[in-house]
Amino acid sequence: MIKQPVHVAIAILYQQDKFLMQLRDNIPGILYPGYWGLFGGHLEDGETPDAALQREVMEEIGYSLPKFFAFRCYVDDTVVRHVFHAPLLVELNQLVLNEGWDMRLLTPEDIRQGQCYSPIADEVRVLGGIHQRIMLDFIGD
């Protein structure tokens, strides 16, 4: 039996020339543990990517998305990533990190280098490979 890919909705949130990223929890068994990634998550049964994005961003950082736009869909054998983008219209201190270890506004240079310092981890952590690729595609457009 062929296993169907999992569908996820992912948010690129930007403020001025920086992009909000999450330092994922350092938990074995999750994808990209301890790496920088984008906020978002799995679609629930019957849920559209748009609805999943709004729900996931609210659950993860307590942010009610303003108008958002589809960017691209990234498909591989195991995951279909529905990627959207929206402005971040609040200051970082107005967000509540409910999932993940840290969150930071990364510069395009951080993204190109594929790493960023986390004061909470007290070390430089790398971006998850697919997350860096998505961001490089986005800032290149």
N, C-alpha and C positions, 0 to 999 in steps of 0.2 A: 504494500500500500504506500502510495506517495504521500508524504507529509506536506501539508499546505503551509506556505510561509505565514509567519505572524505579521500582522499589520500594526504599525505604530505611527503616532502623530508626534512631530517634533517642531519646536518653536525656535526660530532665530529671533531673539529680542535685542534691539539695538537702541543705543542712546548716544547722540552725537556720533562720533566715529568709533564707538566701542560696542562690544557684544557680550551679553550676559551668558556666562557658562557656569555649569555646576561641577564641583569636584565630587565625583560619585563616591558613595560609601566604599570603604575598604573591606567588602564582604565577599568571601569566596562564593562562587556560584552565580554571581551576577555578571552581566556583560561589562567589560571595561571597569573592573573594581579599582578605585583609587586614581582614575583618569579623569581629566576634564572632558565634559560632554555637554550636550544641549538638553534643555528641559523637555519633557514629554513622556509618553509611555504608550502602552498597549491599548488598542481599541477593545472595548467590551462587546459582547454579542449584540449585534444589531445597531451598534453605534457608528455614526459617520466619523470620518477623520476630523472634520471641523468640530464636532461635539466633543470628541475625545481630546482634542487639543485644548479647548476651553476648560474641560474638567481637569485634565492633568496639570495645567499651569496653575489653576486655582488650588488644587491639592498640594502641589509641590512648593509654591512660593506665595500663595494667597493673592495672586494678581488676576484681576478681571481684565481680560484682553480687550483692547480697543479693536477697531476694525483691523482685520488681518488678511493676508493674501497668500495664496498658494505660490510656492517657489518651484519645487521639483519633486519628483518621486524617484527614490533610489531603491532598486529592486535587486535582490540576490536570491540564492536558493532558500534562505531561511527567513529573511525579513523583507517586508515592503515598508519603506520609510516615507511617509507623507510629510513633506517639509513645508512649513509655512513661515512667514515673517511678519513682524509687527513692531511698532515703536514701543519702547519702555518709557512710560510717561510719568513714572514716580522715581524718587530717589531710592537707592539700594537699601537704606535703613528703614524704608517703608514696607519692604518685603519681609516675609517670614519664611525662612528656609525650613521646610517640613520634611524634605527628603534630600539626602546628600550630606556632604561633610562641610562644604564651603561653597560660596558663589562669588564671582568676581566679574567685573567688566574687563574683558580682554581687548587689547588693541589688535589691529591687523598684523602688526609685527609679532606679537605673542603668537598669533594663529599661524603665521608663516613659519616661525621657529618651532612650532608644535609643542610649546611648553609655557608654563606660567608658574610663578611662585605663589604658594598658598601660605599666608600667615598662620592659619589654623593647623595645617599639616607641618608648618615650619620647614618646608622644602619645596623645591621645584618639582612639579608634577607634569606629566606629558598629556597631550590631548589624545583621546581615542582616535584611531585611524580614520574611521568613517566620519566622525564628527569634524576632524580637521579637513577632510576632503570636501564635505558639504560647505563648510565655512569658506574655504578657498574658492570654491565655485561661486559662492554668494558674493564675496568681496571682489571677485574678478569680473562680475557682471555689472 
